[in-house]
Amino acid sequence: MFEDIPSFAQKNSEGFCFWVKATPKAAKNRIGSWVDGAMGQKMLKVYVTAPPADNLANLAIIEILADYFHKPKSKVQIVSGLTTREKRIQVFS
């Protein structure tokens, strides 16, 4: 299990999960600031250069977050929001 769960995440039996708000076709790949989601939850803004077509933006988000958390890409999964900008992410321990 993780010893240092990020403050924005919710711990669960598999690791932790959190919300992101995706911005595809950005100027560069990066993690941004906090924004409020449609349901009032705090979301981590993630910018990717990839377009949303053909799942490319989702793959880029997984890659950026895996690098950010120092995890293999197989340990980061989008559990909801595959076709929307607001996504629920699970990071496995």
N, C-alpha and C positions, 0 to 999 in steps of 0.2 A: 504494500500500500504506500501511498504518498505520505511523506512526513510533512511536507509544506504544501498544503492545499491553497491555491490562490484565493484571496479574499472575495473575489467575484464568483467563485464556483460553489456548487453544492456537492458535498461528499456523498457517495453512495457505495454500495457493496462492491462495485466493479472498478471504482476509481473516483472520478468526479465529472460533473457536467456543468455546462453554462451556455448562455445564449450569445450569438454573434449576429451582427448586422453586416451583410456583405455588400460591397460596392465593386461590381465587375467593371472591366474596361477602364481601370484607374491608370494614372500615369506611372505608378510603380507599386510593387508589392510591399505592403507594410501593415502593421497593426496600429490602429489609431486610438482615439479616446473613447470615453463612455458616452452612450446615448440611451435614451429611454425608448423601450419597445412599445408596441401597440397595446400590450396588456400590462404596462407599467413596470415591467422588469428591466433591470439594467442589462445593457448589451455591450459587448466589446466590438468596436468597429474594426472590420478587416477589409482592406483594399487589395484587389488583385488585378493584374493586367489582363488576365484571361477573359474572354467573352463568356456569357452564360450558356451559350449554345454547346451542345454535345457534352455536357457535364464538365467542361473544362474549368469553369470558375470553382466548382465544388472541389475538384481535384487540387487546384491551386490553394484553396483555403486549408485543406487537410495538410498539404505540404508546409505551408507557412506556420500553422499551429504546431505541427510535429517538431519543426525546428525550434519554435519558441519554447516549447516544453521539454526539449531535448529527449524526444521519444521517437521511435520508428513510426512511419506513416501508418502502419498496421494497428497502432495503439490509439489512433484518433479516428473517430467516426462521426458522421453527420447522422443523427438519429431522427430528426424531423426537419422539414423545411427544404427538401431537396430542390424544389422548384420555386422557392420564394427567397427573398433577401434575408428574412429572419430565420435563423437556423439554430437548432439545439445540437450542441456538440458533446460527445462523450469521450473522455480521455481514460483509457484503461490503465490499470496499474500493472 
